[in-house]
Amino acid sequence: MGFKFITTTRLNTDSSSYRKVFAWAEDGIKLAMGKDLMTKIEPRADKSYSTQVYVCASFGATRMEEAKVCEILCSE
């Protein structure tokens, strides 16, 4: 059926120990970027001149078509 499975341990269970699994069609959700990536790589004098890497961005996602996104309760 064209599914691409993604393995994760970050999905919650509900009160009756069912795992909440999501499925969606690619054109059913949209990703928006609010703020472009900002990166800084520089040494820190207060940390014995260790290199610090800083990255900042703003993202959001939403359902564009309700029928193309669903939640499935799975018994383990």
Stockholm file with secondary structure:
# STOCKHOLM 1.0

chainA/1-76         MGFKFITTTRLNTDSSSYRKVFAWAEDGIKLAMGKDLMTKIEPRADKSYSTQVYVCASFGATRMEEAKVCEILCSE
#=GR chainA/1-76 SS CCCCCCCCSCCCBCTTSEEEEEEECGGGEEEEEEEEEEEEEEEEGGGTTEEEEEEEEEEEEEESCGGGEEEEEEEC
#=GC SS_cons        CCCCCCCCSCCCBCTTSEEEEEEECGGGEEEEEEEEEEEEEEEEGGGTTEEEEEEEEEEEEEESCGGGEEEEEEEC
//
